[in-house]
Amino acid sequence: MTLIYLGIVFLIIILLLALQRPLYQAILGGLLATVFLCHIPVPTIFMQTAHVFTDWSLFSILVSLYLITFL
C-alpha cells in the first residue's frame, strides 16, 4: 500500500508541474498528499518541521537539496 501512496504523491507532483505550477507549489502539493494519505497528525507535522531546523544533520540535508536545486 505504501508503494501506491508513493506513486500517488509523485503523480500529484508531476501533474502540478505539468500545470505550470512552480516547483515549491508542486512539492507542497506532494507534502499535503502525503499528510492526507498517511494520516499524519498535525502536532507531529509541526514537531518534525521544527526538528529539521534544530538538528544539524537534517538541516544540512535540506541545505544540500536547495543548493542542488539552484545549481
Secondary structure as UniProt FT lines:
FT   HELIX           2..18
FT   TURN            19..20
FT   HELIX           23..38
FT   HELIX           42..54
FT   HELIX           56..70
//
